Amino acid sequence: MSSTTGLAPTAPARAAGSAAAHVVVVGAGVTGLLTAVACARAGHRVTVLERGPLPNPDATSHDQHRAIRTLLPGDPGGTARRLDAHRHWQDLEALFGTPLYRRVGTLTAHPEGRLDELLAEADRAGVPVDLPAERELPPLGLPPGTVGVRERTGGVLLADRVLHAAARWLATRPGVVLRPHSTVRSVFTGSGRIVLDTGEVLRGDLALLAGGPWTRRLADSPVTLHRQTMLYLGRPAGDDRWDGAPAAGGLGREGRGWVLPPGVGTLLKLSSDTVCRPVADTDSSGEDQRPYLERLAVEGVLPDLDRYPVVGVRVCHYTADAATGGPLLTRVSPGLWTRAACGGSGFSTAPLVAERIAEAVKEAA
Ligand SMILES: Cc1cc2nc3c(=O)[nH]c(=O)nc-3n(C[C@H](O)[C@H](O)[C@H](O)COP(=O)(O)OP(=O)(O)OC[C@H]3O[C@@H](n4cnc5c(N)ncnc54)[C@H](O)[C@@H]3O)c2cc1C
């Protein structure tokens, strides 16, 4: 959209000589809410626009849990950023004054032959790891020839509790305006002006589009939309082997399955990258989930899967950069940023996006 239509111009919010800026955030998922928190902590005025309730149960972020993993083999820069994210989560937990992060660690299956190399890399990166004995863990489908390596700087983020805690904290801050049921219709990419469904036009000193998989409706970006089917399981009766168990990945015959452990009122969640598929839109209402569930059942992610009661099935969407398959944070113009794609680790890395946007506000001052 061009910035030269006949809409009445709205004045930028920053008063001359004032260090405080006005930041407009579109979308109250984890990216939008943590960005609002970072900007409010830096002393800026913030407006959060969310099309549904706040937080919105339809947001990608609104789930029981998400994993945080820090060791990215072969990517020391990425590992350093993930360690930074891990520290941010501890800081946010202290700020909100409520448990949000189960530091149970993250276990990943690694080829036995490359174990020494991996342990050396973990040492260099400062990621504490260990190799738990099989008897310490619930039965996991580690592929043959692999060893489970547990990172201590990882675990499970209690995703929906994060959203509620952030929204509660923001609601108490002077200078923060939370606007649920405010749908953004379009955005002027040049000026960063935001047009709501009601016709209201808003402009801050900086705007971030953080609409999750729906961001692509507001700003054109080269992203691929993915859909994934997830299975929620209860524990087998009398089974306490999951107490304190880590999140685990690299499981199953193809080494692409993962599980998030149950605990503090959450279920066990299981899925695999093999059931992650590119789709055209976020409407999954007509899609038959049985082929994906059958696929998950035979993959061997949990060798004794038939012992676990199935509690629910859910599909979820995320976007990834079409070129790299990873995340995408773009500065469209001086006053407009877009989180065009979050990739598969967009929850755990949201504090880094929040920090980058708070820095961008400072740079623009
Ligand atoms: C199956 C699956 C498993 C995942 N596992 C992990 C994991 O283990 N670890 C991890 O770190 N990440 C994981 N992710 C990724 C992570 O969940 C997402 O990247 C993250 O939650 C995206 O957060 P967000 O705030 O950017 O978007 P969302 O949470 O989708 O929030 C966007 C918000 O914007 C609102 N909105 C949209 N359009 C408009 C509009 N026009 N006007 C106003 N509001 C609007 C929506 O209602 C919504 O509330 C996973 C994703 C999937 C799909």
The ligand as an SDF file (V2000), in Angstrom:
LIG
                    3D

 53 58  0  0  0  0  0  0  0  0999 V2000
    3.7630  -27.4650   15.7830 C   0  0  0  0  0  0  0  0  0  0  0  0
    4.6600  -26.3660   16.2100 C   0  0  0  0  0  0  0  0  0  0  0  0
    5.6150  -26.6070   17.1870 C   0  0  0  0  0  0  0  0  0  0  0  0
    6.4740  -25.5820   17.5860 C   0  0  0  0  0  0  0  0  0  0  0  0
    7.4090  -25.8510   18.5250 N   0  0  0  0  0  0  0  0  0  0  0  0
    8.2350  -24.8790   18.9310 C   0  0  0  0  0  0  0  0  0  0  0  0
    9.1760  -25.1400   19.9600 C   0  0  0  0  0  0  0  0  0  0  0  0
    9.2480  -26.2460   20.5100 O   0  0  0  0  0  0  0  0  0  0  0  0
    9.9980  -24.1300   20.3490 N   0  0  0  0  0  0  0  0  0  0  0  0
    9.9180  -22.8830   19.7930 C   0  0  0  0  0  0  0  0  0  0  0  0
   10.6950  -22.0310   20.1810 O   0  0  0  0  0  0  0  0  0  0  0  0
    9.0140  -22.6010   18.8250 N   0  0  0  0  0  0  0  0  0  0  0  0
    8.1780  -23.5640   18.3820 C   0  0  0  0  0  0  0  0  0  0  0  0
    7.2560  -23.3050   17.4190 N   0  0  0  0  0  0  0  0  0  0  0  0
    7.1940  -21.9680   16.8220 C   0  0  0  0  0  0  0  0  0  0  0  0
    6.4530  -20.9810   17.7300 C   0  0  0  0  0  0  0  0  0  0  0  0
    5.3300  -21.5690   18.3190 O   0  0  0  0  0  0  0  0  0  0  0  0
    6.0320  -19.7630   16.9180 C   0  0  0  0  0  0  0  0  0  0  0  0
    7.1150  -19.3130   16.1580 O   0  0  0  0  0  0  0  0  0  0  0  0
    5.5980  -18.6210   17.8340 C   0  0  0  0  0  0  0  0  0  0  0  0
    4.6480  -19.0580   18.7650 O   0  0  0  0  0  0  0  0  0  0  0  0
    5.0240  -17.4930   16.9770 C   0  0  0  0  0  0  0  0  0  0  0  0
    4.6610  -16.4510   17.8480 O   0  0  0  0  0  0  0  0  0  0  0  0
    4.1410  -15.0730   17.2700 P   0  0  0  0  0  0  0  0  0  0  0  0
    3.8530  -14.2100   18.4270 O   0  0  0  0  0  0  0  0  0  0  0  0
    5.1040  -14.5540   16.2670 O   0  0  0  0  0  0  0  0  0  0  0  0
    2.8170  -15.4520   16.4690 O   0  0  0  0  0  0  0  0  0  0  0  0
    1.3520  -15.9520   17.0860 P   0  0  0  0  0  0  0  0  0  0  0  0
    1.5930  -16.6340   18.3580 O   0  0  0  0  0  0  0  0  0  0  0  0
    0.7030  -16.6470   15.9980 O   0  0  0  0  0  0  0  0  0  0  0  0
    0.6850  -14.5730   17.4120 O   0  0  0  0  0  0  0  0  0  0  0  0
    0.1970  -13.7210   16.3930 C   0  0  0  0  0  0  0  0  0  0  0  0
   -0.9490  -12.9140   16.9690 C   0  0  0  0  0  0  0  0  0  0  0  0
   -1.2820  -11.8990   16.0240 O   0  0  0  0  0  0  0  0  0  0  0  0
   -2.6890  -11.7900   15.9610 C   0  0  0  0  0  0  0  0  0  0  0  0
   -3.0240  -11.2340   14.6550 N   0  0  0  0  0  0  0  0  0  0  0  0
   -2.8330  -11.8120   13.4400 C   0  0  0  0  0  0  0  0  0  0  0  0
   -3.2330  -10.9870   12.4760 N   0  0  0  0  0  0  0  0  0  0  0  0
   -3.7100   -9.8610   13.0670 C   0  0  0  0  0  0  0  0  0  0  0  0
   -4.2720   -8.6590   12.5780 C   0  0  0  0  0  0  0  0  0  0  0  0
   -4.4490   -8.4320   11.2670 N   0  0  0  0  0  0  0  0  0  0  0  0
   -4.6450   -7.7140   13.4720 N   0  0  0  0  0  0  0  0  0  0  0  0
   -4.4680   -7.9000   14.8180 C   0  0  0  0  0  0  0  0  0  0  0  0
   -3.9410   -9.0480   15.3190 N   0  0  0  0  0  0  0  0  0  0  0  0
   -3.5620  -10.0060   14.4610 C   0  0  0  0  0  0  0  0  0  0  0  0
   -3.1710  -13.2330   16.1380 C   0  0  0  0  0  0  0  0  0  0  0  0
   -4.5260  -13.2790   16.5620 O   0  0  0  0  0  0  0  0  0  0  0  0
   -2.2050  -13.7420   17.2050 C   0  0  0  0  0  0  0  0  0  0  0  0
   -2.6930  -13.5400   18.5050 O   0  0  0  0  0  0  0  0  0  0  0  0
    6.3740  -24.2990   16.9890 C   0  0  0  0  0  0  0  0  0  0  0  0
    5.3960  -24.0410   16.0360 C   0  0  0  0  0  0  0  0  0  0  0  0
    4.5360  -25.0610   15.6390 C   0  0  0  0  0  0  0  0  0  0  0  0
    3.5120  -24.7620   14.6210 C   0  0  0  0  0  0  0  0  0  0  0  0
  1  2  1  0
  2  3  1  0
  2 52  2  0
  3  4  2  0
  4  5  1  0
  4 50  1  0
  5  6  2  0
  6  7  1  0
  6 13  1  0
  7  8  2  0
  7  9  1  0
  9 10  1  0
 10 11  2  0
 10 12  1  0
 12 13  2  0
 13 14  1  0
 14 15  1  0
 14 50  1  0
 15 16  1  0
 16 17  1  0
 16 18  1  0
 18 19  1  0
 18 20  1  0
 20 21  1  0
 20 22  1  0
 22 23  1  0
 23 24  1  0
 24 25  2  0
 24 26  1  0
 24 27  1  0
 27 28  1  0
 28 29  2  0
 28 30  1  0
 28 31  1  0
 31 32  1  0
 32 33  1  0
 33 34  1  0
 33 48  1  0
 34 35  1  0
 35 36  1  0
 35 46  1  0
 36 37  1  0
 36 45  1  0
 37 38  2  0
 38 39  1  0
 39 40  1  0
 39 45  2  0
 40 41  1  0
 40 42  2  0
 42 43  1  0
 43 44  2  0
 44 45  1  0
 46 47  1  0
 46 48  1  0
 48 49  1  0
 50 51  2  0
 51 52  1  0
 52 53  1  0
M  END
$$$$
